[in-house]
Amino acid sequence: MVKQFIFNHYEVNTYLVADPATRQCAIVDPACQASYEDEQLRKYIADMGLTPSYVLLTHAHVDHIAGLRQVCEFYRLPVTMHADGRKLLRQAEAYGSMMGFAVDNMDDLEFNPLEDNQVLQLGETRIECRFVPGHCPGSMCFVLPECKSVITGDALFHFSIGRTDLPGGDYNLLISKLKERILTLPDDYAVLPGHGIASQIGKEKKYNSFLV
C-alpha cells in the first residue's frame, strides 16, 4: 500500500509505504514543513495503526527534507539515503534560507547509508533501491514489486525528467540511468514522482520526449 501526501509550498509528494501484513511502514521524503502537515502525517500513521521502520530519501534537496528532523526525532529513526547525498544535508540551512524553508543543518542526524541494488525488507514488502544520479548526487529510486510501483523522486516525472542545471546535475548521466535502471521495469508499473501526478513506465517509454 502506498499513500501520497502533498506538503509545503513546493508541493512535494511525500509517500508512505505500508506493509499490510505487519503494519510496518516507510516514510519517503518527509517534506512536511508546517506543524499542521506534521500532524497530518502523524495522525494518519496512528489512525492506520502503522509503525514506521524507515525514513527514506530519494534525494536531499531541501524541499524534500523540510520535515526530516521532526520525523526522525519523533519516530527515533535514522535517515536512510545514499551516501553521495549527505553533502546536501550539510547545506540544508543555506539552501533553505534561499528557498523559503526554515530548516537547520541536518548532518547531525543518525545516518544509515544505502547502496545501489540494496533491498530493504518492510515486513513482507520489498523495497529495491536503485541509484539513479543525474538530477543531483545521491539520487535513489525505490522499486516496490508488490505494489507494481517505483518512487522516482525528482529523477522522472510525468512526461518529463528532473532538472540538471543545479550543482551536481548531469543531463547525460540522468538519461542513461533512467533508461538502464527505470525504463526496464514492466510497462504496468506506476511511476510515483516527487512532484505532480503519477504515470506508468509504458507511457513514459512511449510519450516522454526526453526518453523516446
C-alpha atoms as an extended CHARMM CRD file, in Angstrom:
* protein
*
       212  EXT
         1         1  MET       CA              0.0000000000        0.0000000000        0.0000000000  PROA      1               0.0000000000
         2         2  VAL       CA              1.2780000000        3.4620000000       -0.9010000000  PROA      2               0.0000000000
         3         3  LYS       CA             -0.2770000000        6.6520000000        0.4700000000  PROA      3               0.0000000000
         4         4  GLN       CA              0.5890000000       10.0320000000       -1.0440000000  PROA      4               0.0000000000
         5         5  PHE       CA              0.7190000000       13.3660000000        0.7830000000  PROA      5               0.0000000000
         6         6  ILE       CA              1.4610000000       16.7630000000       -0.7820000000  PROA      6               0.0000000000
         7         7  PHE       CA              3.4700000000       19.0410000000        1.5020000000  PROA      7               0.0000000000
         8         8  ASN       CA              4.9870000000       22.5660000000        1.5870000000  PROA      8               0.0000000000
         9         9  HSD       CA              4.9260000000       25.3930000000       -0.9300000000  PROA      9               0.0000000000
        10        10  TYR       CA              6.9060000000       23.3510000000       -3.4600000000  PROA      10              0.0000000000
        11        11  GLU       CA              4.1030000000       20.7480000000       -3.4360000000  PROA      11              0.0000000000
        12        12  VAL       CA              6.3800000000       17.7890000000       -2.7900000000  PROA      12              0.0000000000
        13        13  ASN       CA              4.9240000000       14.2930000000       -2.8670000000  PROA      13              0.0000000000
        14        14  THR       CA              5.6900000000       12.5020000000        0.3800000000  PROA      14              0.0000000000
        15        15  TYR       CA              4.9280000000        8.7860000000        0.2580000000  PROA      15              0.0000000000
        16        16  LEU       CA              4.0570000000        6.3390000000        2.9950000000  PROA      16              0.0000000000
        17        17  VAL       CA              4.7710000000        2.7290000000        2.0150000000  PROA      17              0.0000000000
        18        18  ALA       CA              2.9540000000        0.2880000000        4.3100000000  PROA      18              0.0000000000
        19        19  ASP       CA              3.1150000000       -3.4900000000        4.5850000000  PROA      19              0.0000000000
        20        20  PRO       CA             -0.4500000000       -4.8110000000        5.0820000000  PROA      20              0.0000000000
        21        21  ALA       CA              0.6490000000       -7.9440000000        6.9370000000  PROA      21              0.0000000000
        22        22  THR       CA              2.8580000000       -6.4060000000        9.6180000000  PROA      22              0.0000000000
        23        23  ARG       CA              1.6740000000       -2.7590000000        9.5660000000  PROA      23              0.0000000000
        24        24  GLN       CA              5.2800000000       -1.6110000000        9.2540000000  PROA      24              0.0000000000
        25        25  CYS       CA              5.7750000000        1.4770000000        7.0970000000  PROA      25              0.0000000000
        26        26  ALA       CA              8.4490000000        3.6090000000        5.4630000000  PROA      26              0.0000000000
        27        27  ILE       CA              8.2160000000        7.3890000000        5.1710000000  PROA      27              0.0000000000
        28        28  VAL       CA              9.7220000000        8.5610000000        1.8770000000  PROA      28              0.0000000000
        29        29  ASP       CA             10.8070000000       12.2170000000        1.5070000000  PROA      29              0.0000000000
        30        30  PRO       CA              9.2270000000       13.7870000000        4.6190000000  PROA      30              0.0000000000
        31        31  ALA       CA              8.5370000000       17.2310000000        3.2060000000  PROA      31              0.0000000000
        32        32  CYS       CA              6.1000000000       18.4320000000        5.8560000000  PROA      32              0.0000000000
        33        33  GLN       CA              7.0890000000       21.9910000000        6.7400000000  PROA      33              0.0000000000
        34        34  ALA       CA              4.1740000000       23.4120000000        8.7410000000  PROA      34              0.0000000000
        35        35  SER       CA              3.0500000000       21.9910000000       12.0710000000  PROA      35              0.0000000000
        36        36  TYR       CA             -0.3460000000       21.0330000000       10.6350000000  PROA      36              0.0000000000
        37        37  GLU       CA              1.4420000000       18.9850000000        7.9730000000  PROA      37              0.0000000000
        38        38  ASP       CA              3.4480000000       17.1860000000       10.6590000000  PROA      38              0.0000000000
        39        39  GLU       CA              0.1990000000       16.4480000000       12.4500000000  PROA      39              0.0000000000
        40        40  GLN       CA             -1.4940000000       15.2030000000        9.2710000000  PROA      40              0.0000000000
        41        41  LEU       CA              1.2580000000       12.6550000000        8.7150000000  PROA      41              0.0000000000
        42        42  ARG       CA              1.4080000000       11.5400000000       12.3500000000  PROA      42              0.0000000000
        43        43  LYS       CA             -2.3720000000       11.2400000000       12.6170000000  PROA      43              0.0000000000
        44        44  TYR       CA             -2.6140000000        9.0650000000        9.5240000000  PROA      44              0.0000000000
        45        45  ILE       CA              0.1290000000        6.7570000000       10.8110000000  PROA      45              0.0000000000
        46        46  ALA       CA             -1.5660000000        6.4860000000       14.2120000000  PROA      46              0.0000000000
        47        47  ASP       CA             -5.0870000000        6.0500000000       12.8190000000  PROA      47              0.0000000000
        48        48  MET       CA             -3.9270000000        3.2750000000       10.5000000000  PROA      48              0.0000000000
        49        49  GLY       CA             -2.0520000000        1.5140000000       13.2970000000  PROA      49              0.0000000000
        50        50  LEU       CA              1.2690000000        1.7230000000       11.4490000000  PROA      50              0.0000000000
        51        51  THR       CA              4.7750000000        1.5060000000       12.8580000000  PROA      51              0.0000000000
        52        52  PRO       CA              7.4620000000        3.4710000000       10.9540000000  PROA      52              0.0000000000
        53        53  SER       CA             10.5930000000        1.3990000000       10.3130000000  PROA      53              0.0000000000
        54        54  TYR       CA             12.4330000000        3.5960000000        7.7990000000  PROA      54              0.0000000000
        55        55  VAL       CA             12.7730000000        7.2420000000        6.8510000000  PROA      55              0.0000000000
        56        56  LEU       CA             13.9450000000        7.1280000000        3.2300000000  PROA      56              0.0000000000
        57        57  LEU       CA             15.1690000000        9.9160000000        0.9610000000  PROA      57              0.0000000000
        58        58  THR       CA             15.1090000000        9.8370000000       -2.8140000000  PROA      58              0.0000000000
        59        59  HSD       CA             17.4960000000       12.7990000000       -2.5510000000  PROA      59              0.0000000000
        60        60  ALA       CA             18.2990000000       15.5890000000       -0.1250000000  PROA      60              0.0000000000
        61        61  HSD       CA             17.1700000000       18.7760000000       -1.8620000000  PROA      61              0.0000000000
        62        62  VAL       CA             15.7160000000       20.9950000000        0.8210000000  PROA      62              0.0000000000
        63        63  ASP       CA             12.0990000000       20.8950000000       -0.4060000000  PROA      63              0.0000000000
        64        64  HSD       CA             12.1140000000       17.0940000000        0.0780000000  PROA      64              0.0000000000
        65        65  ILE       CA             13.5930000000       17.1860000000        3.5910000000  PROA      65              0.0000000000
        66        66  ALA       CA             11.6470000000       20.0590000000        5.1550000000  PROA      66              0.0000000000
        67        67  GLY       CA             10.2430000000       17.7050000000        7.8030000000  PROA      67              0.0000000000
        68        68  LEU       CA             13.1890000000       15.3260000000        8.0710000000  PROA      68              0.0000000000
        69        69  ARG       CA             14.3910000000       16.2970000000       11.5270000000  PROA      69              0.0000000000
        70        70  GLN       CA             10.9030000000       16.2480000000       13.0430000000  PROA      70              0.0000000000
        71        71  VAL       CA             10.1140000000       12.8140000000       11.5960000000  PROA      71              0.0000000000
        72        72  CYS       CA             13.4510000000       11.2220000000       12.5020000000  PROA      72              0.0000000000
        73        73  GLU       CA             13.3580000000       12.5470000000       16.0530000000  PROA      73              0.0000000000
        74        74  PHE       CA              9.6720000000       11.7790000000       16.6560000000  PROA      74              0.0000000000
        75        75  TYR       CA              9.9590000000        8.1630000000       15.4920000000  PROA      75              0.0000000000
        76        76  ARG       CA             13.5770000000        7.7670000000       16.6630000000  PROA      76              0.0000000000
        77        77  LEU       CA             14.7790000000        6.5750000000       13.2750000000  PROA      77              0.0000000000
        78        78  PRO       CA             17.9240000000        7.3280000000       11.2500000000  PROA      78              0.0000000000
        79        79  VAL       CA             17.7940000000        8.9620000000        7.8600000000  PROA      79              0.0000000000
        80        80  THR       CA             18.3400000000        6.2840000000        5.2050000000  PROA      80              0.0000000000
        81        81  MET       CA             19.7760000000        7.5480000000        1.9140000000  PROA      81              0.0000000000
        82        82  HSD       CA             22.6920000000        7.1790000000       -0.4940000000  PROA      82              0.0000000000
        83        83  ALA       CA             25.9580000000        8.4590000000        0.9760000000  PROA      83              0.0000000000
        84        84  ASP       CA             26.5930000000       10.7380000000       -2.0280000000  PROA      84              0.0000000000
        85        85  GLY       CA             23.6780000000       12.9210000000       -0.9690000000  PROA      85              0.0000000000
        86        86  ARG       CA             24.9270000000       13.6240000000        2.5120000000  PROA      86              0.0000000000
        87        87  LYS       CA             26.6510000000       16.8420000000        1.4670000000  PROA      87              0.0000000000
        88        88  LEU       CA             23.2180000000       18.2790000000        0.6460000000  PROA      88              0.0000000000
        89        89  LEU       CA             22.1370000000       17.6650000000        4.2470000000  PROA      89              0.0000000000
        90        90  ARG       CA             25.0250000000       19.8430000000        5.3840000000  PROA      90              0.0000000000
        91        91  GLN       CA             23.8210000000       22.5670000000        3.0200000000  PROA      91              0.0000000000
        92        92  ALA       CA             20.1420000000       22.3830000000        4.0080000000  PROA      92              0.0000000000
        93        93  GLU       CA             20.2290000000       25.5370000000        6.1330000000  PROA      93              0.0000000000
        94        94  ALA       CA             21.8760000000       27.6450000000        3.4100000000  PROA      94              0.0000000000
        95        95  TYR       CA             19.6040000000       26.4160000000        0.6170000000  PROA      95              0.0000000000
        96        96  GLY       CA             16.5620000000       26.6540000000        2.8650000000  PROA      96              0.0000000000
        97        97  SER       CA             17.1180000000       30.3390000000        3.5410000000  PROA      97              0.0000000000
        98        98  MET       CA             17.1030000000       30.9870000000       -0.2130000000  PROA      98              0.0000000000
        99        99  MET       CA             14.0160000000       28.8830000000       -0.9170000000  PROA      99              0.0000000000
       100       100  GLY       CA             11.7350000000       29.8430000000        1.9580000000  PROA      100             0.0000000000
       101       101  PHE       CA             12.3660000000       26.8680000000        4.2430000000  PROA      101             0.0000000000
       102       102  ALA       CA             13.1760000000       27.3040000000        7.9320000000  PROA      102             0.0000000000
       103       103  VAL       CA             15.4330000000       24.2730000000        8.3490000000  PROA      103             0.0000000000
       104       104  ASP       CA             18.7710000000       23.8130000000       10.0470000000  PROA      104             0.0000000000
       105       105  ASN       CA             21.8340000000       21.7300000000        9.2420000000  PROA      105             0.0000000000
       106       106  MET       CA             20.7340000000       18.0850000000        9.3290000000  PROA      106             0.0000000000
       107       107  ASP       CA             24.1000000000       16.3800000000        9.1110000000  PROA      107             0.0000000000
       108       108  ASP       CA             23.9480000000       15.5200000000       12.8140000000  PROA      108             0.0000000000
       109       109  LEU       CA             21.0120000000       13.1400000000       12.3050000000  PROA      109             0.0000000000
       110       110  GLU       CA             21.7580000000        9.4500000000       12.6960000000  PROA      110             0.0000000000
       111       111  PHE       CA             22.6860000000        8.2090000000        9.2410000000  PROA      111             0.0000000000
       112       112  ASN       CA             22.0720000000        4.8640000000        7.5410000000  PROA      112             0.0000000000
       113       113  PRO       CA             23.7710000000        4.6620000000        4.0980000000  PROA      113             0.0000000000
       114       114  LEU       CA             22.0670000000        2.9620000000        1.1660000000  PROA      114             0.0000000000
       115       115  GLU       CA             23.8640000000        1.1630000000       -1.6380000000  PROA      115             0.0000000000
       116       116  ASP       CA             22.7900000000        0.5760000000       -5.2190000000  PROA      116             0.0000000000
       117       117  ASN       CA             20.7250000000       -2.6260000000       -5.5790000000  PROA      117             0.0000000000
       118       118  GLN       CA             20.2450000000       -2.8960000000       -1.8170000000  PROA      118             0.0000000000
       119       119  VAL       CA             16.9340000000       -4.4740000000       -0.8180000000  PROA      119             0.0000000000
       120       120  LEU       CA             15.0820000000       -3.3320000000        2.2930000000  PROA      120             0.0000000000
       121       121  GLN       CA             12.5110000000       -5.6500000000        3.8150000000  PROA      121             0.0000000000
       122       122  LEU       CA              9.4250000000       -3.9460000000        5.1920000000  PROA      122             0.0000000000
       123       123  GLY       CA              7.5970000000       -6.8980000000        6.6520000000  PROA      123             0.0000000000
       124       124  GLU       CA              6.5820000000       -8.8390000000        3.5450000000  PROA      124             0.0000000000
       125       125  THR       CA              7.0840000000       -5.8360000000        1.2490000000  PROA      125             0.0000000000
       126       126  ARG       CA             10.3610000000       -5.4300000000       -0.6530000000  PROA      126             0.0000000000
       127       127  ILE       CA             11.9030000000       -2.0340000000       -1.3610000000  PROA      127             0.0000000000
       128       128  GLU       CA             14.5450000000       -2.2820000000       -4.0720000000  PROA      128             0.0000000000
       129       129  CYS       CA             16.9460000000        0.6730000000       -4.0480000000  PROA      129             0.0000000000
       130       130  ARG       CA             18.2880000000        1.8160000000       -7.4060000000  PROA      130             0.0000000000
       131       131  PHE       CA             20.9530000000        4.5170000000       -7.7220000000  PROA      131             0.0000000000
       132       132  VAL       CA             19.8320000000        6.9740000000      -10.4160000000  PROA      132             0.0000000000
       133       133  PRO       CA             22.1270000000       10.0320000000      -10.2500000000  PROA      133             0.0000000000
       134       134  GLY       CA             21.9780000000       12.9660000000      -12.6340000000  PROA      134             0.0000000000
       135       135  HSD       CA             19.3770000000       15.2170000000      -11.0220000000  PROA      135             0.0000000000
       136       136  CYS       CA             21.6750000000       15.5570000000       -8.0170000000  PROA      136             0.0000000000
       137       137  PRO       CA             24.2590000000       13.4800000000       -6.1350000000  PROA      137             0.0000000000
       138       138  GLY       CA             22.8620000000       10.5330000000       -4.2270000000  PROA      138             0.0000000000
       139       139  SER       CA             19.5520000000       10.3090000000       -6.0710000000  PROA      139             0.0000000000
       140       140  MET       CA             17.7640000000        6.9870000000       -5.4870000000  PROA      140             0.0000000000
       141       141  CYS       CA             14.5980000000        5.4130000000       -6.8600000000  PROA      141             0.0000000000
       142       142  PHE       CA             12.6380000000        2.8820000000       -4.8120000000  PROA      142             0.0000000000
       143       143  VAL       CA             11.0550000000       -0.0450000000       -6.6370000000  PROA      143             0.0000000000
       144       144  LEU       CA              8.0930000000       -1.7090000000       -4.9330000000  PROA      144             0.0000000000
       145       145  PRO       CA              7.4290000000       -5.0390000000       -6.7130000000  PROA      145             0.0000000000
       146       146  GLU       CA              4.4230000000       -5.9700000000       -4.5570000000  PROA      146             0.0000000000
       147       147  CYS       CA              2.7940000000       -2.6240000000       -5.3820000000  PROA      147             0.0000000000
       148       148  LYS       CA              3.9520000000       -2.6070000000       -9.0300000000  PROA      148             0.0000000000
       149       149  SER       CA              5.3090000000        0.8950000000       -8.4490000000  PROA      149             0.0000000000
       150       150  VAL       CA              8.5170000000        2.8990000000       -8.4460000000  PROA      150             0.0000000000
       151       151  ILE       CA              9.0610000000        6.0650000000       -6.4060000000  PROA      151             0.0000000000
       152       152  THR       CA             11.2920000000        8.2190000000       -8.6000000000  PROA      152             0.0000000000
       153       153  GLY       CA             11.8120000000       11.4090000000       -6.5920000000  PROA      153             0.0000000000
       154       154  ASP       CA             12.8880000000       14.1850000000       -8.9590000000  PROA      154             0.0000000000
       155       155  ALA       CA             14.5930000000       11.8540000000      -11.4410000000  PROA      155             0.0000000000
       156       156  LEU       CA             11.4770000000       11.0920000000      -13.5010000000  PROA      156             0.0000000000
       157       157  PHE       CA              8.1670000000       12.9390000000      -13.7570000000  PROA      157             0.0000000000
       158       158  HSD       CA              5.0140000000       12.5070000000      -15.8080000000  PROA      158             0.0000000000
       159       159  PHE       CA              6.3560000000       13.0010000000      -19.3670000000  PROA      159             0.0000000000
       160       160  SER       CA              9.3860000000       14.8650000000      -18.0480000000  PROA      160             0.0000000000
       161       161  ILE       CA             12.6310000000       14.4710000000      -16.1070000000  PROA      161             0.0000000000
       162       162  GLY       CA             14.3240000000       16.2570000000      -13.2420000000  PROA      162             0.0000000000
       163       163  ARG       CA             16.3010000000       19.4250000000      -13.8530000000  PROA      163             0.0000000000
       164       164  THR       CA             20.0420000000       19.0020000000      -14.2140000000  PROA      164             0.0000000000
       165       165  ASP       CA             21.2540000000       22.6120000000      -14.0090000000  PROA      165             0.0000000000
       166       166  LEU       CA             21.7390000000       22.5980000000      -10.2260000000  PROA      166             0.0000000000
       167       167  PRO       CA             25.0870000000       21.7220000000       -8.5900000000  PROA      167             0.0000000000
       168       168  GLY       CA             25.9030000000       18.0690000000       -9.1910000000  PROA      168             0.0000000000
       169       169  GLY       CA             23.4310000000       17.7370000000      -12.0540000000  PROA      169             0.0000000000
       170       170  ASP       CA             24.3650000000       15.7760000000      -15.1770000000  PROA      170             0.0000000000
       171       171  TYR       CA             21.8550000000       15.5250000000      -18.0300000000  PROA      171             0.0000000000
       172       172  ASN       CA             23.5140000000       12.7150000000      -19.9550000000  PROA      172             0.0000000000
       173       173  LEU       CA             24.0170000000       10.6630000000      -16.8160000000  PROA      173             0.0000000000
       174       174  LEU       CA             20.3770000000       11.0700000000      -15.7900000000  PROA      174             0.0000000000
       175       175  ILE       CA             19.0990000000        9.9930000000      -19.2120000000  PROA      175             0.0000000000
       176       176  SER       CA             21.3300000000        6.9270000000      -19.3460000000  PROA      176             0.0000000000
       177       177  LYS       CA             20.4800000000        5.8340000000      -15.7970000000  PROA      177             0.0000000000
       178       178  LEU       CA             16.7430000000        6.2620000000      -16.3420000000  PROA      178             0.0000000000
       179       179  LYS       CA             16.9200000000        4.1060000000      -19.4690000000  PROA      179             0.0000000000
       180       180  GLU       CA             19.0810000000        1.4600000000      -17.7750000000  PROA      180             0.0000000000
       181       181  ARG       CA             17.5090000000        1.2860000000      -14.3290000000  PROA      181             0.0000000000
       182       182  ILE       CA             13.9130000000        2.5310000000      -14.5590000000  PROA      182             0.0000000000
       183       183  LEU       CA             12.5080000000        2.1110000000      -18.0660000000  PROA      183             0.0000000000
       184       184  THR       CA             13.4900000000       -1.5620000000      -17.9180000000  PROA      184             0.0000000000
       185       185  LEU       CA             10.7310000000       -2.1240000000      -15.3480000000  PROA      185             0.0000000000
       186       186  PRO       CA              7.4430000000       -3.6640000000      -16.5840000000  PROA      186             0.0000000000
       187       187  ASP       CA              5.1830000000       -1.3100000000      -18.5260000000  PROA      187             0.0000000000
       188       188  ASP       CA              2.3610000000       -1.5500000000      -15.9740000000  PROA      188             0.0000000000
       189       189  TYR       CA              4.4660000000       -0.2590000000      -13.0760000000  PROA      189             0.0000000000
       190       190  ALA       CA              3.1970000000        3.0590000000      -11.7020000000  PROA      190             0.0000000000
       191       191  VAL       CA              5.6610000000        5.9560000000      -11.6520000000  PROA      191             0.0000000000
       192       192  LEU       CA              5.2910000000        7.9070000000       -8.4040000000  PROA      192             0.0000000000
       193       193  PRO       CA              7.2720000000       11.1520000000       -8.8180000000  PROA      193             0.0000000000
       194       194  GLY       CA              8.4760000000       13.7370000000       -6.3300000000  PROA      194             0.0000000000
       195       195  HSD       CA              6.1300000000       16.3890000000       -7.7340000000  PROA      195             0.0000000000
       196       196  GLY       CA              3.0000000000       16.2610000000       -9.8480000000  PROA      196             0.0000000000
       197       197  ILE       CA              0.8320000000       13.3950000000      -10.9990000000  PROA      197             0.0000000000
       198       198  ALA       CA              1.6330000000        9.7120000000      -11.3330000000  PROA      198             0.0000000000
       199       199  SER       CA              2.3640000000        7.9660000000      -14.6150000000  PROA      199             0.0000000000
       200       200  GLN       CA              3.2640000000        4.4800000000      -15.8830000000  PROA      200             0.0000000000
       201       201  ILE       CA              6.5010000000        3.0420000000      -17.2230000000  PROA      201             0.0000000000
       202       202  GLY       CA              4.8650000000        2.1090000000      -20.5340000000  PROA      202             0.0000000000
       203       203  LYS       CA              3.5610000000        5.6580000000      -21.0330000000  PROA      203             0.0000000000
       204       204  GLU       CA              6.9570000000        7.1760000000      -20.2410000000  PROA      204             0.0000000000
       205       205  LYS       CA              8.6730000000        4.8750000000      -22.7430000000  PROA      205             0.0000000000
       206       206  LYS       CA              6.1850000000        5.9120000000      -25.4190000000  PROA      206             0.0000000000
       207       207  TYR       CA              5.4770000000        9.5850000000      -24.7500000000  PROA      207             0.0000000000
       208       208  ASN       CA              8.3100000000       11.1100000000      -22.6710000000  PROA      208             0.0000000000
       209       209  SER       CA             10.1630000000       13.2110000000      -25.2520000000  PROA      209             0.0000000000
       210       210  PHE       CA             13.3620000000       13.1410000000      -23.1640000000  PROA      210             0.0000000000
       211       211  LEU       CA             13.4860000000        9.3550000000      -23.2000000000  PROA      211             0.0000000000
       212       212  VAL       CA             11.9870000000        8.2190000000      -26.5310000000  PROA      212             0.0000000000
